[in-house]
Amino acid sequence: MKRQKRDTSNRIFSRGYQAGIAGKSRDNCQLNNLDQRANWMTGWRAGREDYWSGLGGVSAIHRDPAMHINTI
C-alpha cells in the first residue's frame, strides 16, 4: 500500500486547505475526532490565508499540499 493512502493526517490537512482556498466556511468540517478536526482546521486556516493574499486557482497550485510529491 502506498504511503499517501495510509497517511490520513496529510489528506485531512489537504482537504481543509482546499476548502479554505475555495472560500468555504469552517463549518463545513464534519470530523468529530479532535485530532482530525485540528488537522482540518490547520489546513483551512492556511488556505484562508492564501485566499486572502489573493492566491487562488492556478496561482495557488504550488502551495496546495495535495500537489506535493514525497520522494521518500
Contacts in CASP RR format, 6 or more apart in sequence:
PFRMAT RR
TARGET T0000
AUTHOR 0000-0000-0000
METHOD contacts of the structure
MODEL  1
MKRQKRDTSNRIFSRGYQAGIAGKSRDNCQLNNLDQRANWMTGWRAGRED
YWSGLGGVSAIHRDPAMHINTI
3 70 0 8 1.000
3 72 0 8 1.000
4 10 0 8 1.000
4 11 0 8 1.000
4 70 0 8 1.000
8 36 0 8 1.000
9 35 0 8 1.000
9 36 0 8 1.000
9 39 0 8 1.000
10 65 0 8 1.000
12 31 0 8 1.000
12 36 0 8 1.000
12 39 0 8 1.000
12 40 0 8 1.000
13 39 0 8 1.000
13 40 0 8 1.000
13 42 0 8 1.000
13 43 0 8 1.000
13 65 0 8 1.000
14 43 0 8 1.000
14 64 0 8 1.000
14 65 0 8 1.000
14 66 0 8 1.000
15 40 0 8 1.000
16 29 0 8 1.000
16 40 0 8 1.000
16 41 0 8 1.000
16 43 0 8 1.000
16 44 0 8 1.000
16 47 0 8 1.000
17 43 0 8 1.000
17 44 0 8 1.000
17 46 0 8 1.000
17 47 0 8 1.000
17 63 0 8 1.000
17 64 0 8 1.000
17 65 0 8 1.000
17 66 0 8 1.000
18 47 0 8 1.000
18 64 0 8 1.000
18 66 0 8 1.000
19 26 0 8 1.000
19 28 0 8 1.000
19 29 0 8 1.000
19 40 0 8 1.000
19 44 0 8 1.000
19 47 0 8 1.000
20 43 0 8 1.000
20 44 0 8 1.000
20 46 0 8 1.000
20 47 0 8 1.000
20 48 0 8 1.000
20 50 0 8 1.000
20 51 0 8 1.000
21 47 0 8 1.000
21 48 0 8 1.000
21 50 0 8 1.000
21 51 0 8 1.000
21 55 0 8 1.000
21 56 0 8 1.000
21 57 0 8 1.000
21 60 0 8 1.000
21 64 0 8 1.000
22 51 0 8 1.000
23 48 0 8 1.000
23 51 0 8 1.000
26 41 0 8 1.000
26 44 0 8 1.000
29 37 0 8 1.000
29 40 0 8 1.000
29 41 0 8 1.000
29 44 0 8 1.000
31 37 0 8 1.000
31 40 0 8 1.000
43 65 0 8 1.000
46 63 0 8 1.000
47 60 0 8 1.000
47 63 0 8 1.000
50 56 0 8 1.000
50 60 0 8 1.000
50 63 0 8 1.000
55 63 0 8 1.000
61 67 0 8 1.000
END
